[in-house]
């Protein structure tokens, strides 16, 4: 949980320090998101994400279409 919070804080600081023109042009150098290695579920089991990027995009599209 702290990894994600730290990622958000770092990205926010980076955006706040960007020159306005870069921000308005969408030139935002996002950092790598945190990995989930060693993260545990609420049940105490190690989190496993076996979903490929393509599978994730498909699942997200289906979830949006359901709404």
mmCIF file of the N, C-alpha and C atoms, coordinates in Angstrom:
data_MODEL
# 
_entry.id   MODEL 
# 
loop_
_atom_site.group_PDB 
_atom_site.id 
_atom_site.type_symbol 
_atom_site.label_atom_id 
_atom_site.label_alt_id 
_atom_site.label_comp_id 
_atom_site.label_asym_id 
_atom_site.label_entity_id 
_atom_site.label_seq_id 
_atom_site.pdbx_PDB_ins_code 
_atom_site.Cartn_x 
_atom_site.Cartn_y 
_atom_site.Cartn_z 
_atom_site.occupancy 
_atom_site.B_iso_or_equiv 
_atom_site.pdbx_formal_charge 
_atom_site.auth_seq_id 
_atom_site.auth_comp_id 
_atom_site.auth_asym_id 
_atom_site.auth_atom_id 
_atom_site.pdbx_PDB_model_num 
ATOM 1   N N  . UNK A 1 1  ? 0.829   -1.186  0.000   1.00 0.00 ? 1  UNK A N  1 
ATOM 2   C CA . UNK A 1 1  ? 0.000   0.000   0.000   1.00 0.00 ? 1  UNK A CA 1 
ATOM 3   C C  . UNK A 1 1  ? 0.877   1.255   0.000   1.00 0.00 ? 1  UNK A C  1 
ATOM 4   N N  . UNK A 1 2  ? 1.966   1.213   0.752   1.00 0.00 ? 2  UNK A N  1 
ATOM 5   C CA . UNK A 1 2  ? 2.829   2.385   0.812   1.00 0.00 ? 2  UNK A CA 1 
ATOM 6   C C  . UNK A 1 2  ? 3.552   2.622   -0.507  1.00 0.00 ? 2  UNK A C  1 
ATOM 7   N N  . UNK A 1 3  ? 3.810   1.546   -1.243  1.00 0.00 ? 3  UNK A N  1 
ATOM 8   C CA . UNK A 1 3  ? 4.472   1.702   -2.548  1.00 0.00 ? 3  UNK A CA 1 
ATOM 9   C C  . UNK A 1 3  ? 3.610   2.534   -3.481  1.00 0.00 ? 3  UNK A C  1 
ATOM 10  N N  . UNK A 1 4  ? 2.319   2.258   -3.497  1.00 0.00 ? 4  UNK A N  1 
ATOM 11  C CA . UNK A 1 4  ? 1.413   2.998   -4.369  1.00 0.00 ? 4  UNK A CA 1 
ATOM 12  C C  . UNK A 1 4  ? 1.298   4.448   -3.913  1.00 0.00 ? 4  UNK A C  1 
ATOM 13  N N  . UNK A 1 5  ? 1.192   4.673   -2.616  1.00 0.00 ? 5  UNK A N  1 
ATOM 14  C CA . UNK A 1 5  ? 1.110   6.039   -2.092  1.00 0.00 ? 5  UNK A CA 1 
ATOM 15  C C  . UNK A 1 5  ? 2.376   6.822   -2.441  1.00 0.00 ? 5  UNK A C  1 
ATOM 16  N N  . UNK A 1 6  ? 3.515   6.194   -2.301  1.00 0.00 ? 6  UNK A N  1 
ATOM 17  C CA . UNK A 1 6  ? 4.786   6.858   -2.637  1.00 0.00 ? 6  UNK A CA 1 
ATOM 18  C C  . UNK A 1 6  ? 4.842   7.185   -4.127  1.00 0.00 ? 6  UNK A C  1 
ATOM 19  N N  . UNK A 1 7  ? 4.395   6.248   -4.958  1.00 0.00 ? 7  UNK A N  1 
ATOM 20  C CA . UNK A 1 7  ? 4.365   6.479   -6.404  1.00 0.00 ? 7  UNK A CA 1 
ATOM 21  C C  . UNK A 1 7  ? 3.516   7.706   -6.725  1.00 0.00 ? 7  UNK A C  1 
ATOM 22  N N  . UNK A 1 8  ? 2.346   7.795   -6.129  1.00 0.00 ? 8  UNK A N  1 
ATOM 23  C CA . UNK A 1 8  ? 1.442   8.924   -6.383  1.00 0.00 ? 8  UNK A CA 1 
ATOM 24  C C  . UNK A 1 8  ? 2.096   10.229  -5.932  1.00 0.00 ? 8  UNK A C  1 
ATOM 25  N N  . UNK A 1 9  ? 2.727   10.215  -4.768  1.00 0.00 ? 9  UNK A N  1 
ATOM 26  C CA . UNK A 1 9  ? 3.387   11.425  -4.271  1.00 0.00 ? 9  UNK A CA 1 
ATOM 27  C C  . UNK A 1 9  ? 4.500   11.883  -5.213  1.00 0.00 ? 9  UNK A C  1 
ATOM 28  N N  . UNK A 1 10 ? 5.297   10.948  -5.691  1.00 0.00 ? 10 UNK A N  1 
ATOM 29  C CA . UNK A 1 10 ? 6.404   11.288  -6.583  1.00 0.00 ? 10 UNK A CA 1 
ATOM 30  C C  . UNK A 1 10 ? 5.868   11.838  -7.903  1.00 0.00 ? 10 UNK A C  1 
ATOM 31  N N  . UNK A 1 11 ? 4.832   11.204  -8.443  1.00 0.00 ? 11 UNK A N  1 
ATOM 32  C CA . UNK A 1 11 ? 4.267   11.659  -9.711  1.00 0.00 ? 11 UNK A CA 1 
ATOM 33  C C  . UNK A 1 11 ? 3.635   13.044  -9.566  1.00 0.00 ? 11 UNK A C  1 
ATOM 34  N N  . UNK A 1 12 ? 2.972   13.273  -8.459  1.00 0.00 ? 12 UNK A N  1 
ATOM 35  C CA . UNK A 1 12 ? 2.362   14.584  -8.210  1.00 0.00 ? 12 UNK A CA 1 
ATOM 36  C C  . UNK A 1 12 ? 3.433   15.667  -8.147  1.00 0.00 ? 12 UNK A C  1 
ATOM 37  N N  . UNK A 1 13 ? 4.507   15.398  -7.416  1.00 0.00 ? 13 UNK A N  1 
ATOM 38  C CA . UNK A 1 13 ? 5.598   16.370  -7.308  1.00 0.00 ? 13 UNK A CA 1 
ATOM 39  C C  . UNK A 1 13 ? 6.208   16.658  -8.672  1.00 0.00 ? 13 UNK A C  1 
ATOM 40  N N  . UNK A 1 14 ? 6.382   15.614  -9.467  1.00 0.00 ? 14 UNK A N  1 
ATOM 41  C CA . UNK A 1 14 ? 6.958   15.779  -10.788 1.00 0.00 ? 14 UNK A CA 1 
ATOM 42  C C  . UNK A 1 14 ? 6.052   16.652  -11.655 1.00 0.00 ? 14 UNK A C  1 
ATOM 43  N N  . UNK A 1 15 ? 4.753   16.409  -11.629 1.00 0.00 ? 15 UNK A N  1 
ATOM 44  C CA . UNK A 1 15 ? 3.804   17.195  -12.431 1.00 0.00 ? 15 UNK A CA 1 
ATOM 45  C C  . UNK A 1 15 ? 3.789   18.651  -11.966 1.00 0.00 ? 15 UNK A C  1 
ATOM 46  N N  . UNK A 1 16 ? 3.822   18.865  -10.679 1.00 0.00 ? 16 UNK A N  1 
ATOM 47  C CA . UNK A 1 16 ? 3.783   20.231  -10.149 1.00 0.00 ? 16 UNK A CA 1 
ATOM 48  C C  . UNK A 1 16 ? 5.028   21.026  -10.554 1.00 0.00 ? 16 UNK A C  1 
ATOM 49  N N  . UNK A 1 17 ? 6.149   20.329  -10.789 1.00 0.00 ? 17 UNK A N  1 
ATOM 50  C CA . UNK A 1 17 ? 7.399   21.008  -11.161 1.00 0.00 ? 17 UNK A CA 1 
ATOM 51  C C  . UNK A 1 17 ? 7.592   21.134  -12.673 1.00 0.00 ? 17 UNK A C  1 
ATOM 52  N N  . UNK A 1 18 ? 6.683   20.560  -13.456 1.00 0.00 ? 18 UNK A N  1 
ATOM 53  C CA . UNK A 1 18 ? 6.815   20.633  -14.916 1.00 0.00 ? 18 UNK A CA 1 
ATOM 54  C C  . UNK A 1 18 ? 6.600   22.052  -15.418 1.00 0.00 ? 18 UNK A C  1 
ATOM 55  N N  . UNK A 1 19 ? 7.308   22.438  -16.451 1.00 0.00 ? 19 UNK A N  1 
ATOM 56  C CA . UNK A 1 19 ? 6.990   23.715  -17.089 1.00 0.00 ? 19 UNK A CA 1 
ATOM 57  C C  . UNK A 1 19 ? 5.552   23.631  -17.643 1.00 0.00 ? 19 UNK A C  1 
ATOM 58  N N  . UNK A 1 20 ? 4.836   24.726  -17.568 1.00 0.00 ? 20 UNK A N  1 
ATOM 59  C CA . UNK A 1 20 ? 3.430   24.732  -17.982 1.00 0.00 ? 20 UNK A CA 1 
ATOM 60  C C  . UNK A 1 20 ? 3.253   24.267  -19.428 1.00 0.00 ? 20 UNK A C  1 
ATOM 61  N N  . UNK A 1 21 ? 4.138   24.686  -20.321 1.00 0.00 ? 21 UNK A N  1 
ATOM 62  C CA . UNK A 1 21 ? 4.022   24.288  -21.726 1.00 0.00 ? 21 UNK A CA 1 
ATOM 63  C C  . UNK A 1 21 ? 4.134   22.775  -21.899 1.00 0.00 ? 21 UNK A C  1 
ATOM 64  N N  . UNK A 1 22 ? 5.052   22.148  -21.161 1.00 0.00 ? 22 UNK A N  1 
ATOM 65  C CA . UNK A 1 22 ? 5.183   20.690  -21.239 1.00 0.00 ? 22 UNK A CA 1 
ATOM 66  C C  . UNK A 1 22 ? 3.893   20.018  -20.769 1.00 0.00 ? 22 UNK A C  1 
ATOM 67  N N  . UNK A 1 23 ? 3.342   20.517  -19.683 1.00 0.00 ? 23 UNK A N  1 
ATOM 68  C CA . UNK A 1 23 ? 2.101   19.946  -19.153 1.00 0.00 ? 23 UNK A CA 1 
ATOM 69  C C  . UNK A 1 23 ? 0.966   20.101  -20.159 1.00 0.00 ? 23 UNK A C  1 
ATOM 70  N N  . UNK A 1 24 ? 0.816   21.296  -20.700 1.00 0.00 ? 24 UNK A N  1 
ATOM 71  C CA . UNK A 1 24 ? -0.275  21.547  -21.645 1.00 0.00 ? 24 UNK A CA 1 
ATOM 72  C C  . UNK A 1 24 ? -0.106  20.754  -22.938 1.00 0.00 ? 24 UNK A C  1 
ATOM 73  N N  . UNK A 1 25 ? 1.128   20.473  -23.325 1.00 0.00 ? 25 UNK A N  1 
ATOM 74  C CA . UNK A 1 25 ? 1.385   19.668  -24.524 1.00 0.00 ? 25 UNK A CA 1 
ATOM 75  C C  . UNK A 1 25 ? 1.295   18.164  -24.243 1.00 0.00 ? 25 UNK A C  1 
ATOM 76  N N  . UNK A 1 26 ? 1.123   17.798  -22.984 1.00 0.00 ? 26 UNK A N  1 
ATOM 77  C CA . UNK A 1 26 ? 1.032   16.380  -22.629 1.00 0.00 ? 26 UNK A CA 1 
ATOM 78  C C  . UNK A 1 26 ? 2.369   15.678  -22.556 1.00 0.00 ? 26 UNK A C  1 
ATOM 79  N N  . UNK A 1 27 ? 3.442   16.456  -22.451 1.00 0.00 ? 27 UNK A N  1 
ATOM 80  C CA . UNK A 1 27 ? 4.787   15.865  -22.339 1.00 0.00 ? 27 UNK A CA 1 
ATOM 81  C C  . UNK A 1 27 ? 5.081   15.614  -20.866 1.00 0.00 ? 27 UNK A C  1 
ATOM 82  N N  . UNK A 1 28 ? 4.504   14.531  -20.365 1.00 0.00 ? 28 UNK A N  1 
ATOM 83  C CA . UNK A 1 28 ? 4.613   14.212  -18.946 1.00 0.00 ? 28 UNK A CA 1 
ATOM 84  C C  . UNK A 1 28 ? 5.416   12.917  -18.809 1.00 0.00 ? 28 UNK A C  1 
ATOM 85  N N  . UNK A 1 29 ? 6.605   12.985  -18.239 1.00 0.00 ? 29 UNK A N  1 
ATOM 86  C CA . UNK A 1 29 ? 7.460   11.793  -18.129 1.00 0.00 ? 29 UNK A CA 1 
ATOM 87  C C  . UNK A 1 29 ? 7.075   10.922  -16.922 1.00 0.00 ? 29 UNK A C  1 
ATOM 88  N N  . UNK A 1 30 ? 5.966   10.205  -17.055 1.00 0.00 ? 30 UNK A N  1 
ATOM 89  C CA . UNK A 1 30 ? 5.510   9.358   -15.949 1.00 0.00 ? 30 UNK A CA 1 
ATOM 90  C C  . UNK A 1 30 ? 6.575   8.343   -15.579 1.00 0.00 ? 30 UNK A C  1 
ATOM 91  N N  . UNK A 1 31 ? 6.704   8.059   -14.296 1.00 0.00 ? 31 UNK A N  1 
ATOM 92  C CA . UNK A 1 31 ? 7.633   7.042   -13.822 1.00 0.00 ? 31 UNK A CA 1 
ATOM 93  C C  . UNK A 1 31 ? 7.007   5.662   -13.902 1.00 0.00 ? 31 UNK A C  1 
ATOM 94  N N  . UNK A 1 32 ? 7.822   4.662   -13.705 1.00 0.00 ? 32 UNK A N  1 
ATOM 95  C CA . UNK A 1 32 ? 7.334   3.286   -13.699 1.00 0.00 ? 32 UNK A CA 1 
ATOM 96  C C  . UNK A 1 32 ? 6.452   3.066   -12.473 1.00 0.00 ? 32 UNK A C  1 
ATOM 97  N N  . UNK A 1 33 ? 5.278   2.456   -12.665 1.00 0.00 ? 33 UNK A N  1 
ATOM 98  C CA . UNK A 1 33 ? 4.437   2.159   -11.498 1.00 0.00 ? 33 UNK A CA 1 
ATOM 99  C C  . UNK A 1 33 ? 5.094   1.095   -10.627 1.00 0.00 ? 33 UNK A C  1 
ATOM 100 N N  . UNK A 1 34 ? 4.715   1.036   -9.371  1.00 0.00 ? 34 UNK A N  1 
ATOM 101 C CA . UNK A 1 34 ? 5.323   0.045   -8.474  1.00 0.00 ? 34 UNK A CA 1 
ATOM 102 C C  . UNK A 1 34 ? 4.924   -1.364  -8.882  1.00 0.00 ? 34 UNK A C  1 
ATOM 103 N N  . UNK A 1 35 ? 5.782   -2.327  -8.551  1.00 0.00 ? 35 UNK A N  1 
ATOM 104 C CA . UNK A 1 35 ? 5.414   -3.719  -8.822  1.00 0.00 ? 35 UNK A CA 1 
ATOM 105 C C  . UNK A 1 35 ? 4.650   -4.272  -7.614  1.00 0.00 ? 35 UNK A C  1 
ATOM 106 N N  . UNK A 1 36 ? 4.113   -5.440  -7.784  1.00 0.00 ? 36 UNK A N  1 
ATOM 107 C CA . UNK A 1 36 ? 3.303   -6.046  -6.720  1.00 0.00 ? 36 UNK A CA 1 
ATOM 108 C C  . UNK A 1 36 ? 4.017   -7.228  -6.081  1.00 0.00 ? 36 UNK A C  1 
ATOM 109 N N  . UNK A 1 37 ? 5.325   -7.341  -6.287  1.00 0.00 ? 37 UNK A N  1 
ATOM 110 C CA . UNK A 1 37 ? 6.102   -8.428  -5.712  1.00 0.00 ? 37 UNK A CA 1 
ATOM 111 C C  . UNK A 1 37 ? 6.087   -8.303  -4.190  1.00 0.00 ? 37 UNK A C  1 
ATOM 112 N N  . UNK A 1 38 ? 5.735   -9.372  -3.529  1.00 0.00 ? 38 UNK A N  1 
ATOM 113 C CA . UNK A 1 38 ? 5.728   -9.390  -2.070  1.00 0.00 ? 38 UNK A CA 1 
ATOM 114 C C  . UNK A 1 38 ? 4.488   -8.800  -1.435  1.00 0.00 ? 38 UNK A C  1 
ATOM 115 N N  . UNK A 1 39 ? 3.537   -8.323  -2.249  1.00 0.00 ? 39 UNK A N  1 
ATOM 116 C CA . UNK A 1 39 ? 2.299   -7.763  -1.709  1.00 0.00 ? 39 UNK A CA 1 
ATOM 117 C C  . UNK A 1 39 ? 1.363   -8.909  -1.367  1.00 0.00 ? 39 UNK A C  1 
ATOM 118 N N  . UNK A 1 40 ? 0.677   -8.804  -0.248  1.00 0.00 ? 40 UNK A N  1 
ATOM 119 C CA . UNK A 1 40 ? -0.227  -9.864  0.198   1.00 0.00 ? 40 UNK A CA 1 
ATOM 120 C C  . UNK A 1 40 ? -1.682  -9.405  0.104   1.00 0.00 ? 40 UNK A C  1 
ATOM 121 N N  . UNK A 1 41 ? -2.549  -10.375 -0.160  1.00 0.00 ? 41 UNK A N  1 
ATOM 122 C CA . UNK A 1 41 ? -3.982  -10.102 -0.203  1.00 0.00 ? 41 UNK A CA 1 
ATOM 123 C C  . UNK A 1 41 ? -4.505  -9.950  1.219   1.00 0.00 ? 41 UNK A C  1 
ATOM 124 N N  . UNK A 1 42 ? -5.773  -9.591  1.351   1.00 0.00 ? 42 UNK A N  1 
ATOM 125 C CA . UNK A 1 42 ? -6.383  -9.478  2.681   1.00 0.00 ? 42 UNK A CA 1 
ATOM 126 C C  . UNK A 1 42 ? -6.370  -10.812 3.415   1.00 0.00 ? 42 UNK A C  1 
ATOM 127 N N  . UNK A 1 43 ? -6.333  -11.903 2.653   1.00 0.00 ? 43 UNK A N  1 
ATOM 128 C CA . UNK A 1 43 ? -6.309  -13.239 3.259   1.00 0.00 ? 43 UNK A CA 1 
ATOM 129 C C  . UNK A 1 43 ? -4.901  -13.681 3.633   1.00 0.00 ? 43 UNK A C  1 
ATOM 130 N N  . UNK A 1 44 ? -3.898  -12.837 3.355   1.00 0.00 ? 44 UNK A N  1 
ATOM 131 C CA . UNK A 1 44 ? -2.526  -13.146 3.713   1.00 0.00 ? 44 UNK A CA 1 
ATOM 132 C C  . UNK A 1 44 ? -1.747  -13.902 2.661   1.00 0.00 ? 44 UNK A C  1 
ATOM 133 N N  . UNK A 1 45 ? -2.366  -14.151 1.507   1.00 0.00 ? 45 UNK A N  1 
ATOM 134 C CA . UNK A 1 45 ? -1.677  -14.859 0.442   1.00 0.00 ? 45 UNK A CA 1 
ATOM 135 C C  . UNK A 1 45 ? -0.938  -13.855 -0.439  1.00 0.00 ? 45 UNK A C  1 
ATOM 136 N N  . UNK A 1 46 ? 0.170   -14.312 -1.035  1.00 0.00 ? 46 UNK A N  1 
ATOM 137 C CA . UNK A 1 46 ? 0.925   -13.418 -1.908  1.00 0.00 ? 46 UNK A CA 1 
ATOM 138 C C  . UNK A 1 46 ? 0.112   -13.118 -3.161  1.00 0.00 ? 46 UNK A C  1 
ATOM 139 N N  . UNK A 1 47 ? 0.047   -11.835 -3.500  1.00 0.00 ? 47 UNK A N  1 
ATOM 140 C CA . UNK A 1 47 ? -0.702  -11.386 -4.668  1.00 0.00 ? 47 UNK A CA 1 
ATOM 141 C C  . UNK A 1 47 ? -0.033  -11.894 -5.930  1.00 0.00 ? 47 UNK A C  1 
ATOM 142 N N  . UNK A 1 48 ? -0.837  -12.482 -6.821  1.00 0.00 ? 48 UNK A N  1 
ATOM 143 C CA . UNK A 1 48 ? -0.320  -12.953 -8.096  1.00 0.00 ? 48 UNK A CA 1 
ATOM 144 C C  . UNK A 1 48 ? -1.135  -12.318 -9.204  1.00 0.00 ? 48 UNK A C  1 
ATOM 145 N N  . UNK A 1 49 ? -0.448  -11.731 -10.142 1.00 0.00 ? 49 UNK A N  1 
ATOM 146 C CA . UNK A 1 49 ? -1.125  -11.123 -11.282 1.00 0.00 ? 49 UNK A CA 1 
ATOM 147 C C  . UNK A 1 49 ? -0.630  -11.827 -12.534 1.00 0.00 ? 49 UNK A C  1 
ATOM 148 N N  . UNK A 1 50 ? -1.351  -12.841 -12.949 1.00 0.00 ? 50 UNK A N  1 
ATOM 149 C CA . UNK A 1 50 ? -0.970  -13.607 -14.120 1.00 0.00 ? 50 UNK A CA 1 
ATOM 150 C C  . UNK A 1 50 ? -1.594  -13.063 -15.395 1.00 0.00 ? 50 UNK A C  1 
ATOM 151 N N  . UNK A 1 51 ? -2.227  -11.913 -15.299 1.00 0.00 ? 51 UNK A N  1 
ATOM 152 C CA . UNK A 1 51 ? -2.923  -11.329 -16.439 1.00 0.00 ? 51 UNK A CA 1 
ATOM 153 C C  . UNK A 1 51 ? -1.931  -10.599 -17.345 1.00 0.00 ? 51 UNK A C  1 
ATOM 154 N N  . UNK A 1 52 ? -2.001  -10.875 -18.651 1.00 0.00 ? 52 UNK A N  1 
ATOM 155 C CA . UNK A 1 52 ? -1.145  -10.156 -19.588 1.00 0.00 ? 52 UNK A CA 1 
ATOM 156 C C  . UNK A 1 52 ? -1.712  -8.759  -19.798 1.00 0.00 ? 52 UNK A C  1 
ATOM 157 N N  . UNK A 1 53 ? -0.918  -7.890  -20.410 1.00 0.00 ? 53 UNK A N  1 
ATOM 158 C CA . UNK A 1 53 ? -1.387  -6.522  -20.674 1.00 0.00 ? 53 UNK A CA 1 
ATOM 159 C C  . UNK A 1 53 ? -2.623  -6.545  -21.568 1.00 0.00 ? 53 UNK A C  1 
ATOM 160 N N  . UNK A 1 54 ? -2.610  -7.409  -22.589 1.00 0.00 ? 54 UNK A N  1 
ATOM 161 C CA . UNK A 1 54 ? -3.747  -7.506  -23.500 1.00 0.00 ? 54 UNK A CA 1 
ATOM 162 C C  . UNK A 1 54 ? -5.004  -7.978  -22.764 1.00 0.00 ? 54 UNK A C  1 
ATOM 163 N N  . UNK A 1 55 ? -4.844  -8.973  -21.891 1.00 0.00 ? 55 UNK A N  1 
ATOM 164 C CA . UNK A 1 55 ? -5.982  -9.473  -21.109 1.00 0.00 ? 55 UNK A CA 1 
ATOM 165 C C  . UNK A 1 55 ? -6.525  -8.386  -20.193 1.00 0.00 ? 55 UNK A C  1 
ATOM 166 N N  . UNK A 1 56 ? -5.635  -7.616  -19.605 1.00 0.00 ? 56 UNK A N  1 
ATOM 167 C CA . UNK A 1 56 ? -6.062  -6.534  -18.724 1.00 0.00 ? 56 UNK A CA 1 
ATOM 168 C C  . UNK A 1 56 ? -6.847  -5.470  -19.461 1.00 0.00 ? 56 UNK A C  1 
ATOM 169 N N  . UNK A 1 57 ? -6.366  -5.106  -20.651 1.00 0.00 ? 57 UNK A N  1 
ATOM 170 C CA . UNK A 1 57 ? -7.079  -4.106  -21.452 1.00 0.00 ? 57 UNK A CA 1 
ATOM 171 C C  . UNK A 1 57 ? -8.453  -4.616  -21.870 1.00 0.00 ? 57 UNK A C  1 
ATOM 172 N N  . UNK A 1 58 ? -8.525  -5.892  -22.253 1.00 0.00 ? 58 UNK A N  1 
ATOM 173 C CA . UNK A 1 58 ? -9.807  -6.487  -22.640 1.00 0.00 ? 58 UNK A CA 1 
ATOM 174 C C  . UNK A 1 58 ? -10.780 -6.486  -21.460 1.00 0.00 ? 58 UNK A C  1 
ATOM 175 N N  . UNK A 1 59 ? -10.282 -6.891  -20.281 1.00 0.00 ? 59 UNK A N  1 
ATOM 176 C CA . UNK A 1 59 ? -11.123 -6.924  -19.083 1.00 0.00 ? 59 UNK A CA 1 
ATOM 177 C C  . UNK A 1 59 ? -11.619 -5.525  -18.734 1.00 0.00 ? 59 UNK A C  1 
ATOM 178 N N  . UNK A 1 60 ? -10.739 -4.526  -18.800 1.00 0.00 ? 60 UNK A N  1 
ATOM 179 C CA . UNK A 1 60 ? -11.136 -3.158  -18.483 1.00 0.00 ? 60 UNK A CA 1 
ATOM 180 C C  . UNK A 1 60 ? -12.188 -2.651  -19.463 1.00 0.00 ? 60 UNK A C  1 
ATOM 181 N N  . UNK A 1 61 ? -12.011 -2.973  -20.752 1.00 0.00 ? 61 UNK A N  1 
ATOM 182 C CA . UNK A 1 61 ? -12.984 -2.554  -21.759 1.00 0.00 ? 61 UNK A CA 1 
ATOM 183 C C  . UNK A 1 61 ? -14.346 -3.180  -21.470 1.00 0.00 ? 61 UNK A C  1 
ATOM 184 N N  . UNK A 1 62 ? -14.362 -4.457  -21.122 1.00 0.00 ? 62 UNK A N  1 
ATOM 185 C CA . UNK A 1 62 ? -15.617 -5.143  -20.813 1.00 0.00 ? 62 UNK A CA 1 
ATOM 186 C C  . UNK A 1 62 ? -16.283 -4.540  -19.583 1.00 0.00 ? 62 UNK A C  1 
ATOM 187 N N  . UNK A 1 63 ? -15.482 -4.180  -18.576 1.00 0.00 ? 63 UNK A N  1 
ATOM 188 C CA . UNK A 1 63 ? -16.043 -3.568  -17.366 1.00 0.00 ? 63 UNK A CA 1 
ATOM 189 C C  . UNK A 1 63 ? -16.680 -2.222  -17.681 1.00 0.00 ? 63 UNK A C  1 
ATOM 190 N N  . UNK A 1 64 ? -16.041 -1.437  -18.536 1.00 0.00 ? 64 UNK A N  1 
ATOM 191 C CA . UNK A 1 64 ? -16.586 -0.130  -18.916 1.00 0.00 ? 64 UNK A CA 1 
ATOM 192 C C  . UNK A 1 64 ? -17.870 -0.320  -19.705 1.00 0.00 ? 64 UNK A C  1 
ATOM 193 N N  . UNK A 1 65 ? -17.892 -1.288  -20.609 1.00 0.00 ? 65 UNK A N  1 
ATOM 194 C CA . UNK A 1 65 ? -19.088 -1.531  -21.435 1.00 0.00 ? 65 UNK A CA 1 
ATOM 195 C C  . UNK A 1 65 ? -20.269 -1.993  -20.591 1.00 0.00 ? 65 UNK A C  1 
ATOM 196 N N  . UNK A 1 66 ? -20.010 -2.667  -19.483 1.00 0.00 ? 66 UNK A N  1 
ATOM 197 C CA . UNK A 1 66 ? -21.090 -3.137  -18.597 1.00 0.00 ? 66 UNK A CA 1 
ATOM 198 C C  . UNK A 1 66 ? -21.808 -1.974  -17.940 1.00 0.00 ? 66 UNK A C  1 
ATOM 199 N N  . UNK A 1 67 ? -21.099 -0.875  -17.722 1.00 0.00 ? 67 UNK A N  1 
ATOM 200 C CA . UNK A 1 67 ? -21.684 0.295   -17.066 1.00 0.00 ? 67 UNK A CA 1 
ATOM 201 C C  . UNK A 1 67 ? -22.540 0.988   -18.037 1.00 0.00 ? 67 UNK A C  1 
# 
